Amino acid sequence: MFKTDEQADLLTDLDQAMETEYPIVEHFYTIQGEGAHTGRASYFIRTAGCDVNCWWCDVKESWEEEGHPKMKVKDLVQLAKESGAPFVVITGGEPLLHDLLPLTLGLKSEGLQVHIETSGSSPLSGQLDWITLSPKRFKKPTEEVFAYVDELKVVVLTNKDLKWAEDNAAKCPDGTRLLLQPEWDTPKSIELIVDYVKENPEWGISLQTHKFLKVP
């Protein structure tokens, strides 16, 4: 769980948190398709706005905040609760462009675990049970994020990304799940990853199984 005393002091009133609004691209009940929690039922909340803008991103519509409806925390919490999902994944865009304390307080008030998928390029906020860091070479993570990383998931296109993965792994706590993920449209990255993991078995492979399953 990530929470600073300053953040907690900013918003302790749950009623106020429930009225907070976020720009939302989409929200849906699905199966977690990649990473350490692959195959688990989960509720996804995708916020709008991104300052990383990976060229291989498959949700480029999430880059701009404008044009997306704003939703109140209380409505998002109700939908997530009604879905029956045991945990919620906050993703983007880049979700840490927003103060996530109100949203995470609301979700946790209903007993939901809160996961985040982030590039780590903006400061951490909120109460988080699982932090997946997917760092990008062209917009590096903040140094503070590394102490809290539960899962390091690096998208691989070339050998440079393997070196980038090693550099980031060196900053993570012992016990962090280390995963390499081939970029969907770069088949040659699969061979790179397979060979690397054979030689470095502390790493594992993450696949975008939701694309095979044809779920969102």
C-alpha atoms as one frame of an Amber mdcrd trajectory, in Angstrom:
protein
   0.000   0.000   0.000   1.336   3.433  -0.912   0.227   6.439   1.107   2.054
   9.441   2.496   0.863  11.261   5.596   0.499  14.420   3.508  -1.780  12.655
   1.038  -3.898  11.192   3.806  -4.357  14.652   5.312  -5.494  16.057   1.971
  -8.578  13.886   1.799  -9.931  11.956   4.762 -13.618  12.490   4.109 -14.930
   9.482   2.177 -18.051  11.363   1.112 -15.851  13.990  -0.506 -13.789  11.302
  -2.193 -16.895   9.710  -3.668 -17.845  12.972  -5.393 -14.441  13.403  -7.053
 -14.459  13.097 -10.845 -11.947  11.609 -13.276 -11.820  11.625 -17.085 -12.513
   8.024 -18.045 -11.809   6.389 -21.395 -13.467   3.098 -20.505 -14.275   0.778
 -17.629 -15.195  -2.890 -17.862 -15.221  -6.270 -16.172 -12.738  -8.601 -17.822
  -9.884 -11.052 -17.366  -6.441  -9.679 -16.551  -4.575 -10.485 -19.735  -0.928
  -9.953 -18.867   1.585  -9.822 -16.067   1.685 -11.600 -12.725  -2.117 -11.732
 -12.351  -2.847 -13.129 -15.817  -6.087 -15.068 -15.989  -7.759 -13.483 -12.958
 -11.118 -11.745 -13.080 -10.661  -8.011 -12.673 -12.357  -4.673 -13.216 -10.418
  -2.217 -15.380 -10.660   1.544 -15.076  -8.805   3.392 -17.825  -8.180   7.064
 -17.129  -7.640   9.619 -19.891  -4.419  11.561 -20.341  -0.875  10.437 -21.096
   2.466  12.222 -21.402   4.464   9.122 -22.397   2.834   8.306 -25.747   4.454
   4.995 -26.713   4.295   4.585 -30.463   3.194   0.951 -30.061   0.320   1.876
 -27.704  -2.925   0.151 -28.674  -5.137   2.673 -26.858  -3.926   5.942 -28.336
  -7.405   7.375 -27.762  -6.434   7.546 -24.094  -3.664  10.104 -24.651  -5.861
  13.203 -24.550  -7.957  14.077 -21.513 -10.401  16.193 -23.457 -13.274  14.459
 -25.163 -13.742  11.788 -22.513 -16.599  11.843 -19.996 -15.895  12.563 -16.360
 -17.196  10.025 -13.905 -17.622  10.278 -10.167 -15.785   7.908  -7.888 -19.041
   6.716  -6.342 -20.281   5.528  -9.744 -17.032   3.764 -10.615 -16.967   2.097
  -7.194 -20.552   0.899  -7.561 -19.873  -0.603 -10.993 -16.713  -2.339  -9.796
 -18.470  -3.700  -6.718 -21.453  -4.976  -8.709 -19.157  -6.795 -11.140 -17.955
  -9.154  -8.426 -14.299  -8.609  -9.350 -11.867  -9.165  -6.461  -9.579  -6.370
  -7.601  -9.548  -3.265  -9.756  -6.789  -2.326 -12.200  -6.307   1.409 -12.732
  -4.586   1.976 -16.041  -4.407   4.541 -18.808  -3.127   6.563 -20.506  -0.900
   7.311 -17.580  -3.060   7.079 -14.449  -0.544   8.831 -12.204  -1.196  12.099
 -14.018  -4.196  12.174 -11.673  -4.322  12.223  -7.874  -5.565   8.702  -7.250
  -6.225   9.081  -3.534  -9.986   9.730  -3.877 -10.530   6.860  -6.319  -8.478
   4.373  -4.334 -10.101   5.376  -1.039 -13.498   4.780  -2.591 -12.579   1.381
  -3.999 -10.933   0.176  -0.812 -13.909   1.321   1.258 -15.823  -1.498  -0.476
 -13.124  -4.068   0.205 -11.667  -4.069  -3.305  -7.957  -4.525  -3.857  -6.437
  -1.822  -6.029  -3.767  -2.475  -8.645  -2.126   0.036 -10.952  -0.264  -0.251
 -14.226   2.016   2.738 -14.732   5.132   3.959 -16.459   6.095   5.581 -13.164
   6.831   8.883 -14.897   4.654  10.878 -12.466   4.610  10.849  -8.637   2.810
   8.013  -6.871  -0.533   8.732  -5.254  -3.313   6.763  -3.631  -3.618   3.573
  -1.603  -2.346   0.776  -3.801  -2.097  -2.957  -3.152  -0.110  -3.888  -6.256
   2.110  -1.670  -8.406   3.074  -2.834 -11.878   5.826  -0.650 -13.287   6.249
  -0.666 -17.059   9.101   1.817 -17.568   9.761   3.531 -20.883  13.225   4.553
 -22.070  11.995   7.829 -23.577  10.294   9.034 -20.358  11.982   7.509 -17.357
  10.291   6.628 -14.053  10.729   8.787 -10.996  13.291   7.392  -8.584  10.752
   7.196  -5.752   8.590   4.590  -7.477  11.146   1.785  -7.353  10.837   1.169
  -3.611   7.184   0.216  -4.067   7.284  -1.919  -7.215   5.626  -5.336  -6.922
   5.992  -6.219 -10.598   8.405  -4.928 -13.224   7.060  -5.533 -16.715   9.230
  -4.349 -19.580   8.032  -4.295 -23.181  10.802  -5.551 -25.448  11.428  -4.650
 -29.069  15.247  -4.764 -29.287  18.347  -5.632 -27.258  18.352  -2.080 -25.903
  15.165  -2.904 -24.049  16.804  -5.888 -22.366  19.538  -3.616 -21.024  16.844
  -1.138 -19.955  15.078  -3.975 -18.118  18.266  -4.879 -16.265  18.883  -1.263
 -15.249  15.392  -0.939 -13.808  15.436  -4.329 -12.097  18.566  -3.288 -10.203
  16.536  -0.539  -8.517  13.608  -2.729  -7.462  13.197  -4.482  -4.093  14.069
  -8.118  -3.605  11.056 -10.221  -4.474   9.789  -7.993  -7.278   8.317 -10.074
 -10.096  10.487  -9.536 -13.167   8.719  -9.945 -16.498   9.568  -9.309 -20.132
   6.768  -8.788 -22.626   7.157  -8.962 -26.416   5.712  -6.040 -28.329   2.673
  -7.446 -30.118   3.644  -6.317 -33.621   7.367  -7.142 -33.302   7.644 -10.952
 -33.691  11.459 -10.927 -33.516  11.217  -9.754 -29.906   9.897 -13.194 -28.922
  13.163 -14.917 -29.791  15.115 -12.239 -27.916  13.039 -12.744 -24.802  13.055
 -16.544 -24.887  16.839 -16.673 -25.206  17.279 -14.063 -22.480  15.009 -15.809
 -19.966  16.766 -19.121 -20.557  20.030 -17.441 -19.611  18.478 -15.341 -16.823
  15.828 -17.501 -15.127  15.047 -14.876 -12.497  13.000 -13.271 -15.273   9.706
 -14.556 -16.647   7.657 -13.852 -19.756   4.401 -11.928 -19.902   2.096 -12.344
 -22.891  -0.952 -10.309 -23.886  -3.297 -13.265 -23.520  -6.406 -11.072 -23.701
  -5.633 -10.607 -27.394  -5.661 -14.356 -27.925  -8.813 -14.694 -25.836 -10.407
 -11.751 -27.660 -11.532 -10.036 -24.475 -11.069  -6.308 -23.820
